[in-house]
Amino acid sequence: MAEPLLDVRGLEIGFATDQGLARVLDKVNFAMDRGEIMGLVGESGCGKTTLARAIPGVLPQNAARISAGEVLFEGQDLLRKGPATLEAEIRGRRITFVPQDPFTSFNPVFTIGAQIEELMKWKSAASKPGTRFRFYGPRRRREDRARVMELLRTVQLPDPASILRKYPHEVSGGQRQRLMIAMALLPEPRLIIADEPTTALDVTIQAQILKLLRQLSTDRGVSVLFTTHDLGTAYEICDRITVMYAGQEVEAAPSDEFFAHPRHPYTMRLLQSLPSHERGISGISGIPGQIPGLIAPPGGCRFHPRCDFATSECSASRPGVTAAGPRHQVLCYHPVPRVQGATL
C-alpha cells in the first residue's frame, strides 16, 4: 500500500488562556492520500482550523502548545523542522493555503498584479535559508507574467490582464477567491489546504469554486485538505471525510459510505439534523446538550455526555479505532448499526 501524502499521528495541541490550557486537539490521527480531496468536517470550535494551520506550522507561537504527535508529510515530520526550513522548503511551496476570507489576504494599497509579482519573487527564492531572491530580471519577469496569465485563465478569470491592473476592492469576492486559488497553484504544490474557502460567498459562486477545486485536483493531481462545517459542501467535493468533535476525530470514511452508513452516534445525529428528501423538514432533529468546554473537557470520548448509547467505559477512556467497512473507521465503543444515512 502506498505511503500517504499526509499522516497526522497522535497530535495534541493546547492554547494558553487566562483560565488555563485549552486542550484543542486530543491525540488526533488522520491520513490522506496523494491526489485526493479530504474533507475535515465539524462544528465551529471542533479544532479543524487549528489542525489545518498546525500542518504548515502557522499557529501563534506565543499561545500554541504542541505537546505530542507527528505531522508526516511525504515521510518527513514537519514538527521536527525549524521555522527557517519550513519557510524555505515546505510552507508556500510544497504546501499552500487558501483562506476563508480572501479580502484580508490582499494588501489594499497595491494592485493585484504587483502583489502577485512580489509573490513570484518570493517563490523563486533559493532554498538555502538567508538567501533573498535569485536574479529577477526582465526575462524572468516576462516568463512569470506569462505563467500568471495562464493560471488566471485556468481558474476561469475573464480578461486576466485587466484583473492584474485592479486593486483588491475592485474585484468581486468570487474573483478574489479564484485569485487565491491561482496563487496557491503558483509553486506547483503537492497539498493545498483550503480552510472553509466558500463560507463568505453566495451559493452560486460557492458551487463554481467547488467545481473549480475538483477540476484542478483531477487535472493536476494536487491533494486538497478541505475544512468545512457544511456537510452539503463536503458531499459535493470530498473523496473522503474525517469528522471531528471537540478536538477528537470520531469517524473517517469514503464520502459515499459516510453519508449512506454513518456509524458514530455523533455523526448519525449530525446527519439527522439536516433536511432530506425522505424525512422532510418535520423529520429534522437536533443534538441535545452543548459542546463541552476545552479547559476541562470530559474524559474518554468527549461526546459521551450527549450520547444516547454512552456507558461507563465511554467516560473512562477514549475508544480505539474500529473497522466499520472498507477504509471506514469509527472511534466508538458502541457504533450504531449499519443503517441508511442522510440523502443530501
Secondary structure, DSSP 8 states (H G I E B T S, - for coil): ----SEEEEEEEEEEEETTEEEEEEEEEEEEE-TT-EEEEE--TTSSHHHHHHHTTT-S-TTTEEEEEEEEEETTEEGGGS-HHHIIIIIBTTTEEEE-S-GGGGS-TTS-HHHHHHHHHHHHTS-SSTT-------HHHHHHHHHHHHHHHHHTT-SSHHHHHHS-GGGS-HHHHHHHHHHHHHTT--SEEEEESTTTTS-HHHHHHHHHHHHHHHHHH--EEEEEES-HHHHHHH-SEEEEEETTEEEEEEEHHHHHH---SHHHHHHHHTS--TTT-GGG-----S----SSS--SSSTTGGG-TT--HHHHHS----EEEETTEEE--SS---S------
